[in-house]
Amino acid sequence: MTSKTQSLLATWPSWAERAALVWSVLYATGAALAALTGPAFGYALLGKGTGTAAEATAAGLYGSAALLAYAMSCRPGRRWPPPAAWAAVVLCLTSGFAFLLSATHLLFFLSRNQPAIDWAAWANQGAAVVGAVLWGCAALAYRRRTLGTCPYCGDRAGTPSGLPPDTRAGLVAVAALVPYAILKTAWALGVTPGYTGEGRPGADPMYTSDVGLWLYDHGVDVTAALALVGMALALALTRPWGRRLPRVPLIALGWAGAGALTPFGVFLAVVGVLAWAGAVDAAVADHAPWVVLVAYGGFCLYGLALGRATRSFQRATRRPCERC
């Protein structure tokens, strides 16, 4: 990394709002062009032809985000822009959270028949994740200037550094994944509560690779093992032993997991509630509604708790701010 790049990153509060404005204009323009020319530039939802409605809606929403960024740069000191800016972050993550999950394509043992990657959609989702980062920085910079705190760390002069990590967030994150890990392990062991179909739940031979099937036949569900890894990540972010691990990879994994699993979990929780209430026929085929709500919907709670744990770890391990 060159010294010029380091200097640019070090001064992010001074340009975050302008960067969010430029990004929003470009992304909205691309969506508008996709609406006019048909699904293009990766804007088509799920890689399918969705007509122009989705692209036109995206153009309108991100155009509104550009107006918000312009208002933030022209009207400092107002209280309402930061909540609206965080709504823009959620919007960006909704558009790009699949990018954060795309690393699962590298795990060959999860599926042998994964669909080919739509590289245009993948790049588009990656751009949306970049937008979420820029909007998050813009929201922080504006709020800190409004409150009169340090724009770089958010503290006031004289605030002690090295705050203790939020251990409760780590415990909540672990508890949120326990139902999923227990249920998937029970299924792998032949006990199938909440499953009404035939065959092996969670291990379709058409999609699961030979390695995954072999592990499943020996009582190990791959996704349950990944849930254990997620629990370990949450504990590493909130326990003293985690400070001996590399800081940047932990923070990157924490924010990526929170950004990917929170909207995914919200969707599954809502679908589970609707199925349980009888508003929809079935949340997931051959699965009882409570499975979707309790086990899969727990990803929402895990994502929120993981985000809090990551923020706590970031604050607890940062160096004293030289600008305060």
Residue pairs with C-beta under 8 A, 6 or more apart in sequence:
8 15
12 137
12 141
13 137
13 140
13 141
13 144
13 145
13 151
13 152
14 141
16 134
16 137
16 138
16 140
16 141
17 69
17 72
17 73
17 138
17 141
17 142
18 69
18 73
19 134
19 137
19 138
20 65
20 69
20 72
20 85
20 88
20 131
20 134
20 135
20 137
20 138
21 66
21 69
21 70
21 73
23 130
23 131
23 134
24 62
24 63
24 65
24 66
24 68
24 69
24 88
24 131
25 63
25 66
27 58
27 62
27 127
27 128
27 131
28 58
28 59
28 60
28 61
28 62
28 63
28 65
28 66
29 59
30 41
30 43
30 124
31 43
31 55
31 56
31 58
31 59
31 62
32 55
32 56
32 59
32 63
33 40
33 41
34 40
34 41
34 43
34 44
34 52
34 55
34 58
35 52
35 55
35 56
35 59
36 52
38 49
38 52
39 48
39 49
39 50
39 51
39 55
40 120
41 120
41 124
42 118
42 120
42 121
42 122
42 123
42 124
42 125
43 54
43 55
43 58
43 124
44 50
44 54
44 55
44 121
45 54
47 118
47 121
58 95
61 91
62 91
65 88
65 91
65 135
68 81
68 84
68 85
68 88
69 138
71 81
72 81
72 85
72 138
72 142
75 81
76 142
76 145
76 146
77 145
77 146
78 146
79 146
81 139
81 142
82 139
82 142
82 143
82 146
85 135
85 138
85 139
85 142
86 135
86 136
86 139
88 131
88 135
88 139
89 132
89 135
89 136
89 139
90 263
92 128
92 129
92 131
92 132
92 135
93 128
93 129
93 132
93 259
93 262
93 263
94 263
95 124
95 125
95 128
95 131
96 124
96 125
96 126
96 127
96 128
96 129
96 131
96 132
97 125
97 129
97 259
97 260
97 263
97 264
98 121
98 125
99 122
99 125
99 126
99 128
99 129
100 129
100 256
100 257
100 259
100 260
101 260
101 264
102 117
102 122
102 125
104 110
105 114
105 117
107 222
108 209
108 211
109 208
109 209
109 211
109 212
109 215
109 222
110 208
110 209
110 212
110 222
110 223
111 207
111 208
111 209
111 212
112 207
112 208
112 209
112 210
113 206
113 207
114 207
129 259
132 259
140 154
141 151
144 150
144 151
144 154
145 151
148 156
149 155
149 156
150 156
150 157
150 321
150 323
150 324
152 321
152 323
152 324
153 318
153 321
153 323
153 324
155 161
155 321
155 324
156 324
157 324
158 324
159 324
161 318
161 319
161 320
161 321
162 316
163 312
163 315
163 316
164 316
165 237
165 238
165 239
165 242
165 309
165 312
165 313
165 316
166 238
166 308
166 309
166 312
167 238
167 239
169 234
169 237
169 238
169 305
169 306
169 308
169 309
169 312
170 234
170 235
170 237
170 238
170 239
170 305
170 309
171 238
172 301
172 305
173 230
173 231
173 234
173 301
173 302
173 305
173 306
173 309
174 231
174 234
174 235
176 298
176 299
176 301
176 302
176 305
177 227
177 230
177 231
177 298
177 299
177 302
179 294
179 295
179 298
180 223
180 224
180 227
180 295
180 296
180 298
180 299
181 224
181 227
181 228
181 231
183 193
183 194
183 291
183 295
184 202
184 221
184 223
184 224
184 227
184 295
185 219
185 220
185 221
185 224
186 192
186 193
187 195
187 200
187 201
187 202
187 221
188 202
188 203
188 216
188 219
188 220
188 221
188 224
189 219
192 201
194 287
194 288
194 290
194 291
194 295
195 201
195 286
195 287
195 288
195 291
196 286
196 287
196 288
197 285
197 286
200 216
201 286
201 287
202 216
202 221
202 223
203 212
203 213
203 216
203 221
205 213
208 216
212 222
215 221
215 222
216 222
230 257
230 302
230 306
233 250
233 253
233 254
233 257
233 306
234 302
234 305
234 306
234 309
235 242
236 242
236 245
236 250
237 250
237 254
237 306
237 309
237 310
237 312
237 313
238 309
238 312
238 313
242 250
242 313
243 316
243 317
247 317
250 310
250 313
251 310
251 313
251 314
254 306
254 307
254 309
254 310
254 313
255 307
255 310
257 303
257 306
258 303
258 304
258 306
258 307
258 310
259 303
259 307
260 303
261 299
261 300
261 302
261 303
261 306
262 299
262 300
262 303
262 304
262 307
263 303
264 299
264 300
264 303
265 296
265 297
265 298
265 299
265 300
265 301
265 302
265 303
266 300
268 283
268 292
268 293
268 296
268 297
268 299
268 300
269 292
269 293
269 296
269 297
269 300
271 280
271 283
271 284
271 292
272 283
272 289
272 290
272 291
272 292
272 293
272 294
272 296
272 297
273 293
274 280
274 283
275 281
275 282
275 283
275 289
275 292
275 293
276 289
276 290
276 293
282 289
283 289
283 292
283 293
284 291
284 292
284 296
